[in-house]
Amino acid sequence: MNVYKLLFGLAALLLLAGLVLAFSGNLASAGPVFIAFFLALAVSFRGFDKLRGFTYTTVIFAAVTTAMYYPQHFQTVGDFKLAALITPLIQIIMFGMGTSMSFGDFVGVVKMPKGVLIGVVSHFIIMPTIGYTLASISGFPPEIAAGIILIGCSPNGMASNVISYLAKANLALSITITAISTMLAPIVTPILMSQLAGAFVQIDTLHMMWDIIKMVIIPIGAGLVFNRLFSGKVKWLDAAMPLISMGGIAFIIVIITAAGRDSLLSIGPTLLLLVLFHNLSGYTLGYWSGRLFKMSERDCRTIAIEVGMQNGGLASGIAKEMGKMATVGLAPAIFGPLMNITGSILASWWQSKPTGDEETYVETGRMH
């Protein structure tokens, strides 16, 4: 524990040094100091139970800071454009999601039809509507504004299952809502985008449908089949896929940050605030949509998390396939790390608060 405390103290000193350099006009020199600050902070978090969950997100902040200061290293390697890796990485991540699922995850529609219906419908009404509203009032260039709508029209984020588990929510319901919304994405996301984002950028609905099928349905389907045939027989893959997924998402965020660096420097803080409002509004309105239909406290928590957490990786992949990674892709790149922070804080807060139905509830889900 002493080593972690020392690293935490070192992180505080590095942050102070970086801020002094930045405010004294040496912003370029502050880059390596800020990068070292995030890395020291990430490692120090490993020594504290309540902060351990923020390690991965803090590493992403270190990587994003590196991409902002040295973007040229994350755009091309020789003649190869690193952006070409985004779609294959999304496919690998989605395959990993498929291997962690089973066909039984879809049975929840029959067991919990009310909760699934409210969760999925709320998700695809609340987040696109807020996204469109924020994009309309933002004053951003059309393509960057369209990115806010895109993250709103995306299916649930894969991290929502873990957050639901930590928040003492209904894990089985969470898994089913994520599965159903993800499978609906090839139809729902392009239609919503054409209706809401069509005024900002040109949307090829059929092309987007195929892109999502290619990035989501085919890899997840392959993962489901793989899980059915080899479940428990390839233990190294079960252990490796979460790490590969986290690494893939981090790499995607870094590539998009490097590509959109100039735009982020001009509108970054405002975009960050709008994305944060989008995310927090999703939690709030999701929770109260459950309350409106008299769902249990546990189910309301689940719906809040499922509505507020989006699949930023998929949204980034769609932006890349649209050829607008450096603009449309910016909001999804910010939303991903941000929702991991807010989701973890929300889970920690809810974890200490009883749901009121602990004695009657039987956990039927499984953690992914």
N, C-alpha and C positions, 0 to 999 in steps of 0.2 A: 504493500500500500504506500510506503514511503516514496518509492520510485514514481508512482503515479502522482502523488502530491507534488513532488519536485517538478515533474513535467507540467502540472497544472500551473505552478508558480512561474515556470519558464514561459509558458504560453501567455500569461498575463504580462510579463516583461516584454515579450516580443510584440504583443498587441500595442503596448504603450510606445515602444520604439517605432513601430510602423506608423502610428498616428502622428508622432512627433515629426517623422520624416515627411509624411504626407502634407501636414499643415505648414511645414516650413518650406514648401515648394519643391521638395525632392520626391515627388510621387513615383517616378520611375525607379528610384533606389529602394522605395518601400516595398516593391513587389516581392522580392525573395523573403523579406521579413514577414509579410502577411502569409505567404505560402507556408513558411516554417511555423508560424503561429497556429494555423489550422491543423497542421500535421501533429504538432505537439499536443494540441487540445484533443484531437481525435484519439491519440494513444492514451492520454491521461484519463479519458472517459472510461476506458476499460477497467479502471480500478474502482469505479463507483457504480453500485448496482442500479441506482436510479438514472444514471447518465449513460450507461453502456449502450442503450438503444440508439443513441445519437452519434455513435462512432462513424457509421457508414455515411450518414449525411454530412458530417463534418469533413470526411475525406473528400466527398464530392465538392464541397466548398473550396478545399485546397486545390483540387483539379480544375475547377472553374476559374479560380484566381490565376492559376498557371496559364490557362487558355486565354484569359483577358490580357495578360502581360506578354505572352509569347505565342500569339495566334498562328504564326507561320509554321510552327512545329506540329500543328493539329489540323492542317489543311491538306497538305500533300506530302508524300514520301517519294522523292524522285519525280516521276511522271504520274504516279498513282494518286488519285484523289481519295482521301480517307472517307469522304461522304458516301462512297460506293459500298462501304461496310455496314451502313445503317440498316438497310433492309434485311440482309442475312443475319445480322445480330438480333433484330426483332423476331425473325423466324426461329432462331435458336432459343430465345427467351420464351416464346410462345410454346415451343416444343416442350421446354422445361415445365411450363405451366400445365401442359397436357399430361406429362408423366406424373405430376403430383395430384392429378384428378382421377376420378373413376366415373363410369357411367351412372353409378349410384348417386353422384352429386346432383344429377338432374331429377332424381326421384322426389326431391324436396318440393317440386312444383305440385305434386299430388298431396304430399303430407302437409305442406304449409302454403296453400294457394293464395290466401289473403295476404300474408306477409310478403310473398314473392311478387305478387301483382303490385302491391303498394310500393315496394322497394324499386322495382324496375321502372314502373310508370313515373314515379316521383323523380327518379334519377334522370330520365330522358325528357322530363318537362322542366324541372327546376334549373339544372345546370345549363342547358342550352339557352333558356330564357334570360338567366342572369348574364351569361356570356354575351348574348346579343345586346342586352341593355348596356353593359360596360363598354363593349366595342363601339356602340353608337355615340356614347358621350365622351369617349376617351380623347378624341381629337388626334389619334395616331394615324400614320399612313395606312391606307386600306389593307395592305397585306399583313401588317403587324396586328391590326384590329381583328382581322379574320382569324388569326391564331388564337385569340381569346375565345372566339366562337368555337373553333375546332376543339380546344381542350374541353369545352362545355358539352360538345356533342359526342365525345368519346365514351366508351364503356367504362365500367368500374376498374379501379386500379387493383393490381394483384396484391398490393400490401394490405388491402382492406381486411383480408381474412385474419392476418396476424394482429392487426389493431383491434379487431372485434374480439379476438380471443383474450387480449390483454385488458380490454375494457369490460370484461364479464358480460359481453353481449351474446347473442344467439349465433354461435359459430356455424351451425348447420344451415341456418337461414342465410348467413353471410356468403357461404360457399355457393349456395344455389343461386342467389341473386347475381353474384359475380359471373358464374357460368352462363346463366341465361342472357344477361346483358351483353356479354362478350360474343355469344353466338348470334345475337340480334344485330350486332354492330355492322355487318356488311350491308344490311338493308337500312337500318335506322340512321346511322351516322351520315351516309351520303345524302339521304333525303333531307335530313335536318340541315346539313351544310348548304345544300342547293337552295333551301327556302330562306335560311337566315344569313348565310355568308355570301350568297349570290350577288348582293348589292355591293360587296367589297372586292371580291375576286371572282374570276370565272371558275365555275365548278363543273367538271365533267363527271356527272353522277355515276354513270355505268363504269367508267374507268376507275373511279374511287371504290366502287363495289368490288371490282376485281382485285384491286390493290389490297383491300382488307381481307378478302378471301385468301389471297396469296400469303399475307402476313400473319393471319390469325387462324382461320378455319382449317386450312390444310395442315399447318404445324401442330395445332392443338389436337386435331383428329389423329395425326400420326403418333402424338404423345399418348393419347388415350389408348390406342391400339397397343403401343409399346408397353404401357403400364399393365394392360390386360394380359399380355403374353409373358412379360418378364418381371412382373412385380416381385420385388424382394430378391431377385436373382442377380441384379447388377448393382450391388450396394455402392460401388465407387461412383456410379452415375447419380444415384440418389443423393449422395453427399456433395457431389460436384456441381449439380445443376443450380442450386441457390447461389453459390459463389459465382458461377458463370453468368447467371442472370444479373446479379448486382454489378459485376464488372462490366457487362454489356451495356446496362443502363447508364452507368457512370461515363463510359466511353462515348456513347451517343450524345449525352449532355455536353461533354467537352467539345466534340466536333461542332455541334450547333452553336455553342458559345463562341468558338473561334471564328466561325463563319459570320455570325451576327454581331461581332464585337463593336463595330462602329455604331450600329443602331442602339445597342445596349448602353453605350457611353452617353448617348443623347437622351434616351427615354427610359433607361434602366430603373431608376428609383420609382417613377410613376407606374411603370408596368408591374413592378414588384408589389406595390400597394394594391393595384387593381386585382392581381392574381390572388393575393392574400384575402382580399374581400370576397372574391369569387369562392374560394375554398371554404372560408368560415361561414359564408351565407349558405353553402351547401349543407354543412353540418347542422346549422340552426333550422333551416326550413325542412330538411330531411327528418330531423327529430320531431318537429311539430306536425309534419304530415302523418307520422305514425300516431302521434297523440290524437290528431283529428279523427282517425279511424279507430280510436280506442284500443290500440295495440298495447301490450305489456311494456313495462319500462325496459326490459331486456331487448325486446324487438325494436323499440323506438331508438335505442342506442345503435342497434345494427343498421337500421335504415339511415340514420344520421351519417354513419361512417361510410355506408355504401353510396350515398348520394354525394358526399363531400370529396371522396377520393376517386380520382380519374386515372385512366391508363395513359400517362404522359409519354411512355415509350411508343405506344401505337400512334398517338397523335404526332409525335416527331417523325415516325416512319411515313405517315400520310403526307406530312409537309415536304419530306424529301421526295416522295413520288410525284408531288405536285410541281417539283422543281423550285420550291420557295422555302428551302430549309433555313436560310439566313433571316427570313422575315416571319413567315407563318409559323415557323418552328420555334420562335423565341418564347412565346407564352407557355407552350408545353414544357420546354426545357426548364423554365423557372418553377412551374407548378409542381413538377415531380419531387424535387428535394424539399420544397416548402411544405407540401402536404405530409411528408414523412415527419417533419418537425411538429406541425400542428396536431397530426394524428397521434403521435407519441405522447404529447402533452395531454391531449384529451383522454387518451387511454389511462394515463397515470392518475388523472383527476377522477375518472369514473371508477377506477380500480378500488379506490378507498371508499366508495359510496355504494351501499347495498342496493340491490335492484328490487327487493321486496318479495321476490319469488324464489329465493335460493332453495327453500325446502322442497318446493314442488317441481322445480325445474330439473330435468334430466338431460345432461349434455349428450346430444346425438351426433354432433359433428366431430371433425378431427382436424387437428392443426396441420396446415400445409407447410 
